């Protein structure tokens, strides 16, 4: 491209940058003022994190020998008791004998079934069947899990190391599954793990939560949002978080004084807070009017609201 060809592009770039700077220069800063009264309302201090539904104890039922599954007597979601027979299987030798006897006729088949007993699969714990996908006739080894049991489903939360000191055994929490966000499930902290993990370069500790009652729709692997209740107070004096200004290590609010246009900055002592309000321990009363100052920016547009970079409409 020649120098003569480049010049129009350079001029256009300069004009565009100048117009952009002119628009920015016209940006006006405006102050928005709202007045609120401190209110006595309940306030809940919580730590919010995520977790996963998991079995508290996951037990895989594996055969003692290699062979073939003959019958599965349970299905997923079914409760079983300790000592209950949940399936039958044949050893490799028995399976071969039965296949040969089946070819000779029903009488031979019945003889060998009675003479060479099937091996029972027995539930070692009380629990719920969470995996039962093995089909009769399927060949398995002693390393294969034929059925998986869970004593109960819990939620395992991931808590940041900066918050783990606020979590205690027996502490209450509220669970909401991503699949059922409108259903809130009460739970308590059951166990806090001692060893940390690193997830996305963040150090976390796992915390097990036991639901007060396990809903029927709970499924292992579901994602959950958890709110740990750190402190819960009712009838305390609160103001919006936006009303608090931090300066020189102190907390302040602006309080309206009579007919004066300028509010007075008042230092306050704060307590617990949630996502929108904060407790005021001292410094103001419910009779005060708190002024909230917030700043917003307005960018006036040229030509009566049209885009300055678009050509003007002909009249």
FENWOZI-V871371 format. One record per helix or strand of 2 or more residues. SS is the DSSP state (a for helix, b for strand). FROM is the first residue (numbers start at 1). TO is the last residue. Records with the same first field share a line. If there is no record, write none. Layout:
SS = FROM-TO + FROM-TO
//
This chain:
a = 3-25 + 92-104 + 106-115 + 164-166 + 241-243 + 302-305
b = 27-37 + 39-55 + 58-62 + 67-72 + 79-80 + 85-91 + 119-122 + 127-131 + 139-140 + 145-150 + 153-160 + 172-177 + 185-192 + 197-199 + 202-211 + 223-240 + 245-247 + 250-255 + 264-273 + 277-282 + 289-299
//
